Amino acid sequence: MGTTTQASSAASAETMRAAEARAPSSGLAVSARGGIGSLPSCRLRRVTEYVQQNLEKDLTLADLAAVVYMSPFHFARLFKCSTGVPPHRFVVRQRISRARTCLAMEGQSIAQISRMVGFRTPSHFTTVFRCALGVTPGAYRAAALQTNRSNGDGGGR
């Protein structure tokens, strides 16, 4: 029994490491000066906070640009210069990051988590999650819960 448990724990840990290696970063690569051609840091902070507070909603480029009183085109260009990623990709990465946190805890179904982080359907969530991390949300959850149990955390209840 001990060898099987160690082998499954090692496989779970390997799955988690592989997913984390492929995990998207926050995308915030702001220059120290916030120079010409980038979004001022106060506006960037306002947009990122808005995204974090509204992940469950349908966040359009026009919505994000309106938060900082800019045209969508100009906002998208400056946002990408400031963060290194387009606004849509940034939002998707934030959704995946929040989903990873939720999946590491028990208590909510994958369908509930997918809606909570702003995906309309669980299948679209699964597709995007697998594309971003290389594993399905179910496999990620199993590995995360196995890792939590082997570390003595006992899950997220």
N, C-alpha and C positions, 0 to 999 in steps of 0.2 A: 504494500500500500504506500509506503514512504517513497519508493522510487517513482511510482506513477504520479503521486502528488507533486514531487519535485519536478518531474518532466512536464506536467501540465502547467505548473507555476512558471517554469522556465519558458515554455511556449507562450504563455500569456505575457510575460515580461518582454519577450522578443517582439510580440505583436504591438505592444504599447510603445516600445522604442522605435519600431519602424514607423508607426503612425506619427509619433512626435517628431521624428526626423523630417517627415514630409509635411508637418503641420505648418499652416501659414502663419507668418509673423503678423503683427498688428499693422505693418505697413507704414508706420510712422518713422520716416527718415527725414526729419525736419532739419534744415540747415540752421546753424547757430545764429545767423544774423537775420534769417527770414527775408533775404534779399529780394531784389527785383525778379519778377517772374515766379514768385511763390506766394502762397496764401499767408497773410500775417498770422502769427502764432495765436493771437486771441480769437481770430475767426476759425482757424483750424481746430482749436480746442472746443469752440462752440459747436462746430459741426460734428466732431467726434463724440461729444457728450450727447448731442441730439440722436445720433445713430445708436449709441448704447441704450438710451432711454426708450427708443422706439423700434427696436429690432423686430418686434412681433408685427409691425405695420408694413404696408407696402411702401417702401421708401424710393421715391422717384428722384431723378436728377433734379427736376424742377423744385421738389420739396427741399432737397439739401441746399440748393442754390438760394432759395428763398430765406433760409435760416440766416444767411450772411448777406442778404440783399444784393445778390449778383445775378447776372444772366446765367442760364445753365451752361452755355458754351464756355464763357470766361471762367466760371467756377470750376468746371471739369478740367480745364487746362491748368489752372493754378493749383488745384488739388493734386493732380498727378505730378506736377513739378515739386510740390511740397512733400508728398508721401511716397512717390515712386510707383504708385498704382492708381488706376482709374477709380472713381468713386464707387462704381458698382462692384468691382473686385474687392475693395475695402469693406463694403457692407457684407458681402458674402463671407469674407474671412472673419469678420466679427461674429456673424451668425454661427459659423462653424466653431469658433472658439467658445462661444456660450454653450453650444450644443455639447461640446466635449466635456465641459464642466457638469452639465446636467446628466449626461450619460454615465458619468463616473459615480453617480448616486442612484440608489434604488428609489422607487416610489412613483415614477412617471413612465408611461409607455413611450415608445419611440415616436408614435403618432402624436402624442401630446407635446413632446419636446419639439417635433418638427413644426407644429403650429406656433409654439411658444417663441421660437426663434425666427419666425417669419416665412416659412415655406408653406405653400398652399396645400401640397400633398406630401404624404410620407414617401412616396416613390421618388418624387423630385428631390426631396431631402437626401434620400439614400444615394441617388445618383451623384449629387453635388458632393456629399460627404466622401463617397468612395473616390471620386475624382481628386479631391483635395488631399485625402490622407492615405488612400490605397487600401482601406478596409471599410467594410460596411459599418453602420452605426451599431448593429447587433454584435458584431465581432469586437468592435471597440469597447462596447459596454461590458461584454463578457471578460475581456482582458483587463479592463479597469477594475471591475469588481473582484476578479481573481487576485489582482495585485493588492487591492485594499485588504482583502481577507488574509493574504499571506503576510502582509505588514501588520496585521492585528488591528486594522481600523474597523473591521466588521461592517463595512458598507456605509451608506449615508442616511440611515434612519435615526 
